Amino acid sequence: MKRFLAELRAAARDERGRTFVFVPYDQLSDAIGPLRELSPERAGVLLVEDPGKAARRPYHKQKLALVLANMRHFALEQARRGVAVRYVVADAGYAGAITRAAAEVGPLVCMEPAERELRVELAPAAAKGALRFVPHEGWLTTRDDFLKATGGRAPYRMDAFYRYVRKRTGILVHEGKPEGGRWSFDTDNRLPFRGEPPAPTPPSFEPDPITEEVCALIHRRYADHPGHLDPRALPCTKAHAEALWAWGKSAALPHFGPFEDAMSQGSTNLFHTRVAPLLHLHRLLPARIVREAAALPIPIGSKEGFVRQILGWREFVRHVHRETDGFRILPNLPEGMARGLEDPNAPAAPDMLGATEPLPACFWEGGPRSGLACLDRVIGDVWREGYSHHITRLMILSNIATLLGLSPRELTDWFWIAYTDAYDWVVEPNVLGMGTFAAGDIMTTKPYVSGAAYVDRMSDYCDGCPFDPKKTCPLTALYWDFLARNEPILQKNPRMLVPLKALACRPSPHRDADSRVREVVLSALARGEPLTPENLPGPR
């Protein structure tokens, strides 16, 4: 930290007569909120590194490095433009550091944090008058938008919200009608990737001494945390953020739409822009990203598909998380199903389908392989990069976990730990809400599950896998067993009537074998033994 502190001291400014802003780790922008309103000569910022928060979960090394390197570079960027910067390493946490700073520079102001967990941590400082919250200007929509679009009642539906926001903002709308004649081109964006056009390689970033110090800190203090740390894959300055977005616009987005749902062994990102981590830190601002994407001379399917992810889904899940108090208030589920009735801040654990199996060791870095090529490949990608795109998250990781009946809370915590873009407001809706159907129909209409046919159609993971997707892959048996186990709940869902009718036609010997396949798979994974076609019962 010596180099960073030396550079910060060299750019130090007089603190007198300034309004100090507390800038959390995910509000690293001077183009929104109080830092936008204050001139550099009148502004001061407080940034706090909390080693306790970094150690609260065994976060991926790449994730820790990304956050800390961006915080330190942001501090230097602000100091160089004339802002007075206080940068504190506080083992006692955020509230204590803010309270101490307020005693010297007066009460601080902060945009309301996105993370529920951080709001809880800051509450003591606010209660003492040391911190005042103002609205967060980084979002594209308001609670009023959400309530008007959804009727203010669960279940909440993204399509209604997305159309409402498109109309209100005028993004990809002409004279009240959607550009291209449709609100969504999702049904067109389902091509498998077969190598053409070639998937672009994301840019790399030469680490400077500040980033190198952060990486050394991670290796020293968090050596027991999982994940590979690649300094050249850390966009951590304002210039890096610009370079990544420029690459996304020119190299990724033109072909994003058709291959949005594709999965490939040859590329973890395919045509995804990989801007989510920087959006969540506000190194890139969603308003600008959406505006510039909508103006690109690219096919409407690619344009709309990307806008839907940011203006639609990202905004939607944030509102759902806030309205449900982080999935603690779920009017669609029986009372008491979500954890936290005694402790309001305990992790929410809704479990609509009664899934309680522990997460097997194959999900962790250095753990045994599962024997399923798709699962092993994606898990390997995650521990190597802290990333995989949203379809691998949904249709490989969450799908297989849901079919097996793994604990939704354990899976959610795993995503939170492993992905560089995972924070409570986004990971809990995506896993508890959509990926596992643990929260029922609060925000999705059905469980997103599939057998081997989908994986074979949308990826090349089956190539070289010991299991034949048409004959021996256990995912198909697990799919049928999932339907059978959960039929009493699923039969109330109109969207599940067709698969349940197919289940009714499945012969009893096959259904019995399906159940045995799940037992064998769970037992093998619990023992740390890779699956093989020979150790699975048939028929399938």
Protein Blocks (a to p, Z undefined) as FASTA:
>chain_A
ZZmmmmmmmmgccfehpacddddfklccfkgcjllmpcfklpccdddddfklmmmpccdf
klmmmmmmmmmmmmmmmmmnopacdddddfkbjklmmmmmmmmnopadddddfblklmmm
mmmmmmnopaccdddfkbmbdfklmmmmnoopacddfklmmmmmmmmnopaiaehiaehh
iabfklmmmcccehiacddddddddddfklmmmmmmmmmmmmmpgciddfklccfbfklm
mmmmmmmmmmmmmmmmmmmmgccfkbmnlmaghlmmmmmnomacfklmmmmmmmpccdfk
lmmmmmmmmmmmmmmmmmmmmmnnnolacfkbcehkaghklmmmbccdddfkopabdcdf
klpghiacehiaklmmmmmmmmmnopacfklmmmmmmmmmmmnopafklmmmmmmmmpmk
bcfklmmmmmmmmmnomnojmlpcbdcdddfklmmmmmcklgopabdfklmmmklmmmmm
mmmmmmmmmmmpmklmmmmmmmmmpcfklmmmmmmmmmmmmmmmmnopacdfklpccdZZ
